[in-house]
Each structure stands twice: as C-alpha cells, then as structure tokens.
Amino acid sequence: MADPTGRQAVTAVWRIESARIVGALTRYTGDFALAEDLAQEALAEALVSWPRDGVPRNPAGWLLTTGRRRAIDAFRRRSARDERYAALAHGLGEGGVVTGGEPTDPAGEADDMLWDPDQIDDDVLALMFVSCHPVLSREAQVALTLRVVAGLTSDEIAKAFLVPTATVQARITRAKKTLGATRVPFEVPGADERRARLGSVLSVVYLIFTEGSSASSGDDLIRLDLAAEAQRLTRVLARLVPAEPEVHGLLALLELTAARFPARTGPDGEPVLLADQDRRRWDRSAIRRGRAALARAGQVGKGLGAYGVQAAIAECHAVAGSVTATDWDRVVVLYEALGRLAPSPVVELNRAVAVSMAQGPAVALRIVDDLAAGGALDGSHLLPTVRGELLIRLRRTGEARAELVRAVASCGNERERAVLQRKLADLG
C-alpha cells in the first residue's frame, strides 16, 4: 500500500531543491529546456516510487541522479538515431555525420555535483537570470521563475494568477523554445551585465509578491503561498549576491509588508484597512528582519534604491503605534524621493495619500486631480477610490459617491469590491 507521507516528502523536497536540481541538470546537459523536462520526469518518477518504496536517504540526490540517468538515456537515443542517419547518408553517398559523445556517469558524482556549495550558488543564480532573461515577455518570465526556481506546478501557477493551466503551460513552452532559439547561455552574467539584468530579476520577484499581497482579481485579498515564494526567492538572492543593496532593499520591503498580513483580513477574509488594523497582530519578527535588511541595504550601498525607499516607507508604518502617530512628513519626503527614482502614477497617487495625512485632503485632491487629467490610471479602481476618500473627508458627498461607483465598477477583486460597496452604503 502506498505511503501518503512519501508523496508529501516529494512535494516538500521539490519545493526546496527544484532550482538546484534544474540548475545542476542544465549545467550537465547544456540544455535548459531539456534539463527542465528531465527534472519533471524525475519528479513524476518520485511520485510513484517514494510512496511505494519509501523516501530515499538523500532525496535531492535521488532526484538529480534520476534526472541524469534520463539525460543519459536521451543522449543514447540521440546517438543511436544519428548513427542510423549516418548509415543512411553513407548508403546514399552523402558522406557521414559526426555523432555526439555520451556523458559519463561515475558513481556518486550526482551527490557531489548537487552539494558543492559554490557550484550550487552559481547554478541557482544562473537559473534566475535565465528565467528572467529580457528576450522573454514579463508573463513568461513570471511563469518560468515560478516553475523552475520556485518549484510550483503549472496548476499552482494557474491558480495563483487565475488563468487556465493550459495558458501557463503554453507560456512555459514558448519561453523554453525562445531561450533555445536565441541560444541564451546558462551562466551568471559578468559584473556589469549582472547589475543591468538584476533589475529584471528583482522586478519579477516583486511582481509575484505584489500579486500575492494584493490579488488583482478573485475572491481572496491575499495569496499567502505566492507572497511566501517571492520572499523565499529574495532571501536566496540576498545570500547569492550579498553586495547588491537593492536585493536587501527588496527583502526589507517584502518582510515589512508581509508583517502586516495577519491584521489585513478579518475572520471571514474581508479586508481590514490600515487605520482599523490591530497592530498587536503584526508580525514583530518579520518587522525585525525587515529593518535589519533595510540597514544592510544602507551599509552595502551609497544610498537607497527604489525598493529600499519603499522599505523605508513601510518601516515608518511598522514603528508607529497608530495611523495618527505615523511620521507622515517623512513618508511624504520618501515618496518624493521614490518619485525621482522610479516615477509612476501609482507612486504619485500614494504620495497624495501621504500628503492628505500630513497637510490635509484639499492639498492632496489637487495632486489626484492632476493625475486624473493625465489619464494614466484610467480603468484602475485605485484613483477613484482615493479621490472618493478625499471627497468624503471634504464632505462633498455627491461627488464622493460618483467616484466610489466608478471604483466598484473597475475593481477586479471581490473582497476589495465589497469594502467599496460598504463605503457606498455608508454614504446613504
């Protein structure tokens, strides 16, 4: 009879070790797409074998060895096929075909290759850079990162982003074909190129976390698994490239943001606004980790980058005892700095919220009206939500109601929409 703990062990080991396994197989075969397929085949074999035969003493080594054996089988089939083609060509008088050699498989090499710390670090880092390569679309980068670095299945990725599994599988397949067609090397880029491309890696991880912390659609406000994977990936990056300040800045931002998760939803999953949150429920351990990462970002860099500044804003909330006790003047200054580092309509909208707390809703409304005139946030529920709040505080109830109606119509998340509908009901 199959042991259910075997299947649980497969899931746990795969989630932790998948990036190392795919990275090692890519280095071994020289083919990223083949390596990912081989790793999936090893995973499928483990799902059958471990519940039946028991969990092996070295689970990760078992998966890697199985993947390498599958690679050897593939090379043998390819070699036999090439030999048949060569024989046919020779019979037709077209000359021979050079065939590829077969990789050796000395006993024990799989475990050594898996557990060489320096090589592991290079493999995982290279895997991140390959998954987030600029030749891929952002959707493909996200799907591939979650699949090969985070170890999520296609079903899990599809559920997280509320798209069909077939769509995720198609994105991953196209991504692997694109990487193969453009001959993207499996390597950690040189220092200059690494700094240029690290931004893409960080932005993908941040996008994953953002979708987890504030789901754009669906019934849940927070998708904890998705947010946790982004945090785990960032911790890996912080270990692999400890001299990069923005990695620590992103880690600080994610820790400080996730610290508020326990208080962001009520018993039924309904959103709890910042002003109403029980700050005693905030995760103090996460706040300490976030502040430590923020301090580290300041130590290794010559100033905070965009993620570090956002983390500094989150720190202002984390150390305040209440909304009114928050240092809103500092928050405004930090948003102004963020607007220079990474200008965007959303940053400006958040600055308006901070200005409303520091200087009053009338001043903030002018900022929001300028944003509305620019049209950059047309179709988003964020701007009419903020504008409606400001108008409520200014007692312009009729205009506020119209803004909230627009916000409800454009909000894709069921939980957020319910909050907006309650606000409308409160206006009478």
C-alpha positions in Angstrom: 0.0 0.0 0.0 1.3 3.4 -0.9 2.5 5.6 1.9 1.0 9.1 1.7 4.0 10.6 3.6 6.1 9.6 0.5 4.1 12.0 -1.7 4.3 14.7 0.9 8.1 14.3 1.0 8.3 14.6 -2.8 6.4 17.9 -2.6 8.5 19.3 0.2 11.8 18.3 -1.3 10.8 19.5 -4.8 9.8 22.9 -3.4 13.1 23.4 -1.6 15.5 21.7 -4.1 14.0 22.1 -7.5 16.1 25.1 -8.5 19.3 23.3 -7.6 18.2 20.2 -9.4 17.2 22.0 -12.6 20.4 24.1 -12.4 22.7 21.1 -12.0 20.9 19.3 -14.9 21.3 22.4 -17.1 25.0 22.5 -16.4 25.3 18.8 -17.0 23.3 18.7 -20.3 24.0 22.2 -21.6 20.3 22.5 -22.5 18.0 24.5 -20.2 14.7 23.2 -21.8 15.9 19.6 -21.7 17.0 20.0 -18.1 13.6 21.2 -17.0 11.9 18.3 -18.8 14.3 15.9 -17.2 13.6 17.3 -13.7 9.9 17.0 -14.3 10.4 13.3 -15.3 12.4 12.7 -12.2 9.6 14.3 -10.1 7.0 12.1 -11.8 9.1 9.0 -11.1 9.5 10.0 -7.4 5.7 10.5 -7.0 5.3 6.8 -8.0 8.4 5.4 -6.3 8.7 7.1 -2.9 5.1 6.3 -1.6 5.7 2.7 -2.7 9.4 2.1 -1.7 9.9 4.7 0.9 11.7 8.1 0.9 15.4 7.7 0.0 18.2 8.7 2.4 19.3 11.5 0.1 16.0 12.7 -1.6 17.5 15.6 -3.6 20.4 13.4 -4.7 17.9 10.7 -5.8 16.0 13.2 -7.9 19.2 14.5 -9.5 20.6 11.1 -10.2 17.3 10.0 -11.8 17.3 13.1 -13.9 20.9 12.5 -15.0 20.0 8.9 -15.9 17.2 10.1 -18.0 19.6 12.5 -19.7 22.0 9.6 -20.5 19.1 7.7 -22.0 18.2 10.7 -24.1 21.8 11.1 -25.3 21.9 7.4 -26.1 18.7 7.6 -28.2 20.1 10.7 -29.9 23.4 8.9 -30.6 21.7 5.8 -32.0 19.4 8.0 -34.2 22.4 9.9 -35.5 24.2 6.7 -36.3 21.2 5.4 -38.2 21.1 8.7 -40.2 24.8 8.4 -40.8 24.4 4.9 -42.2 21.5 6.0 -44.4 23.5 9.0 -45.7 26.5 6.8 -46.4 24.4 4.4 -48.4 23.1 7.3 -50.4 26.7 8.6 -51.0 26.2 11.8 -49.0 29.0 11.3 -46.5 29.0 10.6 -42.8 27.5 12.5 -39.9 29.5 13.3 -36.8 27.8 11.9 -33.7 28.0 13.3 -30.2 29.7 11.6 -27.4 27.9 10.1 -24.4 28.3 11.7 -20.9 29.9 9.5 -18.3 28.1 8.7 -15.0 30.7 7.8 -12.3 29.2 6.6 -9.1 28.5 9.2 -6.5 29.1 12.2 -8.9 25.4 13.2 -8.7 25.6 13.8 -4.9 28.9 15.7 -5.2 27.6 17.9 -8.0 24.4 18.7 -6.1 26.1 19.6 -2.8 29.1 21.6 -4.0 28.1 24.9 -2.3 29.9 27.3 -4.8 28.5 25.5 -7.8 25.0 25.3 -6.3 25.0 29.1 -5.8 26.2 29.7 -9.4 23.6 27.3 -10.8 20.7 28.8 -8.9 21.7 32.4 -9.7 22.2 31.5 -13.4 18.8 29.9 -13.3 17.2 33.1 -12.0 18.9 35.2 -14.7 17.9 32.7 -17.5 14.3 32.6 -16.2 14.1 36.4 -16.2 16.0 37.0 -19.5 14.9 40.1 -21.4 14.1 38.1 -24.5 11.1 36.7 -22.7 7.8 38.6 -22.1 7.0 39.5 -18.5 4.3 36.9 -18.3 6.7 34.2 -19.5 9.4 35.4 -17.0 6.9 35.1 -14.1 5.7 31.7 -15.2 9.2 30.3 -15.8 10.5 31.7 -12.5 7.7 30.1 -10.5 8.1 26.8 -12.4 11.9 26.3 -12.4 13.1 28.4 -9.5 10.2 28.3 -7.0 9.2 24.7 -7.9 5.5 25.4 -8.4 3.4 23.2 -10.7 1.6 24.6 -13.7 -1.7 24.1 -11.8 -0.4 26.1 -8.8 0.8 29.0 -11.1 -2.5 29.0 -12.9 -4.5 29.1 -9.7 -2.3 31.9 -8.3 -2.9 34.1 -11.4 -6.4 32.9 -12.2 -5.6 31.8 -15.7 -6.2 28.3 -17.3 -3.5 25.7 -16.7 -3.1 25.4 -20.5 -2.2 29.1 -20.7 0.6 28.7 -18.1 1.9 25.5 -19.9 1.9 27.4 -23.2 3.8 30.3 -21.7 6.4 28.0 -20.3 6.8 26.0 -23.5 7.2 29.2 -25.6 9.7 30.6 -23.1 11.9 27.4 -23.3 11.7 27.5 -27.1 12.6 31.2 -27.2 15.6 30.6 -24.9 16.7 27.7 -27.0 16.3 29.6 -30.3 18.2 32.6 -29.1 20.9 30.4 -27.6 20.8 32.1 -24.2 23.8 30.7 -22.2 23.3 29.1 -18.8 25.7 31.3 -16.8 25.9 34.0 -14.3 26.4 37.2 -16.3 29.6 39.3 -15.7 29.5 42.0 -13.1 28.4 44.9 -15.4 25.7 42.8 -17.2 24.6 41.3 -14.0 23.8 44.7 -12.5 21.9 45.7 -15.6 19.8 42.5 -15.6 19.4 42.1 -11.9 16.7 44.8 -12.1 14.6 42.4 -14.3 15.1 39.6 -11.8 14.0 41.8 -8.8 11.0 43.2 -10.7 9.7 39.7 -11.5 10.0 38.7 -7.9 8.4 41.9 -6.8 5.5 41.3 -9.2 5.0 37.9 -7.8 4.9 39.3 -4.3 2.6 42.1 -5.3 0.1 39.7 -6.8 0.3 37.6 -3.6 -0.1 40.5 -1.2 -2.9 42.3 -3.1 -4.6 39.9 -5.5 -5.7 41.8 -8.6 -8.8 39.5 -9.0 -10.6 36.6 -7.4 -12.1 36.0 -4.0 -9.0 36.3 -1.8 -7.3 39.5 -0.8 -4.0 37.8 0.0 -2.5 34.7 -1.6 0.0 33.7 1.1 1.7 31.0 -0.9 2.6 33.3 -3.7 3.8 36.0 -1.4 5.9 33.5 0.6 7.5 32.2 -2.6 8.6 35.7 -3.5 10.0 36.2 0.0 11.9 32.9 -0.3 13.3 33.8 -3.7 14.5 37.2 -2.4 16.2 35.5 0.6 18.0 33.2 -1.8 19.1 36.2 -3.9 20.3 38.1 -0.8 22.5 35.1 0.0 23.8 34.7 -3.5 24.6 38.4 -4.2 25.1 39.9 -0.7 26.9 43.0 -2.1 23.8 44.2 -4.1 21.9 46.9 -2.0 18.7 46.7 -3.9 18.4 42.9 -3.1 18.4 43.8 0.6 16.1 46.7 -0.1 13.6 44.4 -1.7 13.9 41.8 1.0 13.3 44.6 3.6 10.2 45.7 1.7 8.7 42.2 1.5 9.4 41.4 5.1 7.9 44.7 6.4 4.9 44.4 4.1 4.2 40.8 5.0 4.5 41.6 8.7 1.0 43.3 8.4 -0.6 40.2 6.7 -2.1 38.8 10.0 -4.1 42.0 10.6 -5.0 42.8 7.0 -8.0 40.5 6.9 -10.9 39.7 9.3 -12.3 36.3 10.3 -14.2 35.9 7.1 -11.3 37.1 4.9 -12.7 40.6 4.5 -10.1 43.4 4.1 -9.2 45.5 7.2 -8.0 49.0 6.4 -4.7 50.2 7.8 -6.5 52.6 10.2 -8.6 49.8 11.6 -5.9 47.1 11.9 -4.9 45.7 15.3 -1.2 46.4 15.3 -0.6 43.9 18.0 -1.2 41.2 15.4 1.6 42.5 13.2 4.5 40.0 12.9 7.2 41.6 15.1 9.8 39.0 13.9 9.2 40.0 10.3 9.5 43.6 11.2 12.9 43.0 12.9 14.1 41.0 9.8 12.9 43.8 7.5 14.6 46.6 9.5 17.8 44.5 9.6 17.7 44.0 5.8 17.0 47.8 5.3 20.0 48.6 7.5 22.1 46.2 5.4 20.9 47.9 2.2 22.2 51.2 3.6 25.5 49.6 4.6 26.4 48.0 1.3 25.1 50.8 -1.0 25.8 54.5 -1.5 22.1 55.3 -0.8 18.8 53.5 -1.0 17.4 52.5 -4.3 13.7 52.3 -5.3 13.0 49.1 -3.3 15.0 50.5 -0.3 13.0 53.7 -0.3 9.7 51.8 -0.4 11.0 49.7 2.5 11.8 52.9 4.4 8.2 53.9 3.9 7.0 50.6 5.2 9.3 51.0 8.2 7.6 54.3 9.1 4.3 52.4 9.4 5.9 49.4 11.2 7.3 51.5 14.0 4.3 53.8 14.5 1.8 52.9 17.2 -1.2 54.2 15.2 -2.1 55.9 11.9 -2.1 59.3 13.6 1.3 58.6 15.3 2.9 57.9 11.9 5.6 60.3 10.7 3.6 61.4 7.7 6.0 64.3 6.9 8.8 61.7 6.5 6.5 59.5 4.4 5.8 62.4 2.1 9.5 63.1 1.7 10.2 59.4 1.0 7.5 59.3 -1.7 9.0 62.4 -3.3 12.4 60.6 -3.4 10.7 57.5 -4.8 9.1 59.6 -7.5 12.5 60.7 -8.6 14.0 57.2 -8.6 11.0 55.3 -10.1 8.4 57.8 -11.3 4.9 56.3 -11.8 1.3 57.3 -11.5 0.8 54.8 -8.6 3.8 56.4 -6.7 2.2 59.8 -7.2 -1.2 58.5 -6.0 0.4 57.1 -2.9 2.2 60.4 -2.3 -1.2 62.1 -2.5 -2.5 59.8 0.3 0.5 60.7 2.5 0.0 64.4 1.7 -3.6 64.1 2.8 -2.5 62.9 6.2 0.3 65.4 6.6 -1.3 68.5 5.0 -5.0 67.8 4.6 -7.3 66.4 1.9 -7.6 69.6 0.0 -3.9 69.7 -0.9 -4.0 66.0 -1.8 -7.0 66.4 -4.0 -5.1 68.8 -6.3 -2.5 66.1 -6.8 -5.1 63.5 -7.6 -7.0 65.8 -10.0 -3.7 66.3 -11.9 -3.3 62.6 -12.1 -6.9 62.1 -13.3 -6.4 64.8 -16.0 -3.3 62.9 -17.3 -5.4 59.7 -17.8 -2.5 57.4 -16.7 -4.7 55.5 -14.3 -7.8 55.3 -16.4 -9.6 52.0 -15.9 -8.0 51.4 -12.5 -10.0 51.4 -9.3 -7.2 53.0 -7.3 -7.6 56.6 -8.4 -11.4 56.8 -7.9 -11.0 55.0 -4.6 -8.5 57.6 -3.3 -10.4 60.5 -4.8 -13.7 59.3 -3.2 -12.0 59.1 0.2 -10.6 62.6 -0.1 -14.1 63.9 -1.2 -15.7 62.2 1.8 -13.3 63.9 4.1 -14.1 67.2 2.4 -17.8 66.4 2.9 -18.5 66.5 -0.9 -20.7 63.5 -0.6 -22.3 63.5 -4.0 -19.0 63.7 -5.8 -17.6 61.0 -3.5 -20.5 58.7 -4.3 -19.8 59.0 -8.0 -16.2 58.2 -7.6 -16.9 55.1 -5.4 -19.4 53.9 -8.0 -16.6 54.1 -10.6 -14.2 52.3 -8.2 -16.7 49.5 -7.7 -17.2 49.0 -11.4 -13.5 48.8 -12.1 -12.3 46.7 -9.1 -11.5 43.1 -10.0 -11.0 41.7 -6.5 -14.2 40.6 -4.8 -13.0 41.4 -1.3 -11.9 44.9 -2.2 -15.2 45.5 -4.1 -17.2 44.5 -1.0 -15.3 47.2 1.0 -16.1 49.8 -1.6 -19.7 48.8 -1.7 -19.9 49.2 2.1 -18.5 52.7 1.8 -21.1 53.5 -0.7 -23.8 52.2 1.6 -22.5 54.3 4.5 -22.9 57.4 2.3 -26.6 56.6 2.2 
